[in-house]
Amino acid sequence: MYTSIHRYGELSASPEDMTHAIRELAVALSKLPGFITYLALDCGAGACGTIAIFDDHESLALADRLAARWVSDRLGSRSLETPLLASGEIIAQRGL
């Protein structure tokens, strides 16, 4: 399994717009091959975090590209700072 973790800070989109966009993105990602789960976090202070988990690296890379386009298209490039990203193979997991 592989994961990507994004943190978007200083969102200029309203919380309602961001929540709506993230929920739509979750539906789109769930239709991709290799999908396991997608989580969104309210980080407070106008920031949002996301965690995507996919079966393989190629599926995760596709999801990351889709998410980048989705955020740009739905919220506009000025709506958020560049996300911090950690990505890699999951080496330990329990539950989920």
Buried (B, 14 or more C-beta within 10 A) or exposed (E): BBBBBBBBBEBEBEEEBBBEBBEEBBEBBEEBEBBBBBEBEEEEEBBBBBBBBBEEBEBBBBBBEBBEEBBEEBBEEEBBEEBEEEBEEEEEEEEE
